Amino acid sequence: MIELKTILLAEDNPKDVELTLEALSEHNLANNVVVVNDGVEALEFLRCGGKYKDRKIGLPAVLLLDIKMPRMDGIELLELIRADERLKMLPVVMLTSSREEPDLKKCYTLGVNAYVVKPVNFKEFMDAVKLIGVFWALLNEQP
């Protein structure tokens, strides 16, 4: 049996976390989802540090990353991920409310795999997260 990789969700808005988890579970994605509230905590998870020091080593299937978070935002985290030899192959999907062109350009310049603006409409949000989850957690082949 194939072991499903973890999905890492870096999001500080509790409502968006709840909706994302609901959307993933509605599509019966059995992947474990780890939720972190900012870039600092996400980096600790990825580097197996802090409270994650005892977790099984390995990259998640995908990092769903918000931009606007406290302590370290998503763009800062993306920059650190792409500069780290151990992390740079991690698929990163920006899942953000930012439609700002500078954010979009910066993320693609840094090597983001996809940039998805969170739809305001509930059903569209749920559908978008389901599609992201299925593709990155189940269909995408990683090196």
N, C-alpha and C positions, 0 to 999 in steps of 0.2 A: 504494500500500500504506500502511495506517495504521501510524504509528509507535507502539509500545507504550510507555507511560510507566513509569518506574521505580517499584518498590515500595520504600519505606524502612522498614526493620525496626530499631527501637531496643530492643535486648534485651541484657542483660549475662550471661545464663546460656547457656553454650556448648551445652548439651544442648537447650534450648528453641530456640536458633537452628538447630541441626541438624535438629530435628524440623519446624520451620516451613518451612525450605528444602526438605526432603524432601516435605512435604505439598503445597507449591506446585508442585514439579516433577512429582509424581505426577499432577497434574491437567493437565499439559502447559501450564502458564502460562509463556509465553515472555518475560514481563516480566523485565527486569533487576532483581535484588534487591540493594540496598545495605544492608549490616548495619553499624550503629553500636552502640557499647557503653554509651552514656549520653546524657543530654539535652544536654550541652555539645557532643558530637560531632554529634548530630542537628541542633542549631541551626547549627553550622558548615556542615553539608551544605546545609541549607535556605537559608542566607544566602550560599552560595558563598564561604565563608571558609576559612581555614586550609588544610589539605591538599585541600580541595574548590574552591579558588579558580579552577581551570581547567575545572571541569565546565560542561556546557551549562546555561544558565540555564533555570529552569522548575520548577514544583512536581511532586512525584511524584504518581502516581495515588492513593496512600493512604500514610499513616504508620501502621504497626502499632506501638503504643507500650506498653511495659511501664511499670508504676508504680515499682516499687522498683528503682532503679538508682543507682550511685554518682555523685558530683559534682553532678548535677542530676537529680531524679527526674521521672517522667512527668507528674505533675500540675503541677510548676513549668514544664516545657516547654510543656505545653498552654496554660497561662496566658500565656506569652510569645507563642506562636503566635497565639492569639486576639486579642492586643493589637497585633499587627503587621499593618498594612494589606496588605503584600505576601504574608503567609502565612495570613491568617485564613480564607480559603476552602478551605484544604487539608483534605481529609477525614482525620479522625483516628479510629482505632479502638483503644481500649484493649484490649490482649490481655495479661491479667494474672492472677495467682493470687489477687489480693485480692478477697475477698467482703465486705470491710468496708463497711458502709452509708455512713459518712462519705466514703470514697473514691468510691463510686458517685455520691453526691449532688454532691460537689465537681466531678467530671468532667462531669456533665450540666449543672451550673450554668455551667461554663466553656465549654460548647458542643461537647462531644465528640459525634461522629456515632454511635458505637456503643460498648458496653462488653461485652466478652466475657471471661468467666472461663475460664481455661485448664482444660479437663477433665483429670482425673488419668489417666483411662483413655487408653491410647495411640491406639486406633482413634477414639475420640470427639475427641481432640485433632486428629488428622489430618483428620477430617471437618470439624471446625469451621474449621480454617485453609483448607481447600480452598474452603469456602463463602464465607468472607471474601474470599479472593483472587479468586474468580470474580466476585463481585458488585462489589467496589470497583475491581478492575483492568480488568475487561472490560465489565460491564453498566452501571455508574454513569456518568451523563453529568455532566461538570463544566462550570461556567460559563466 
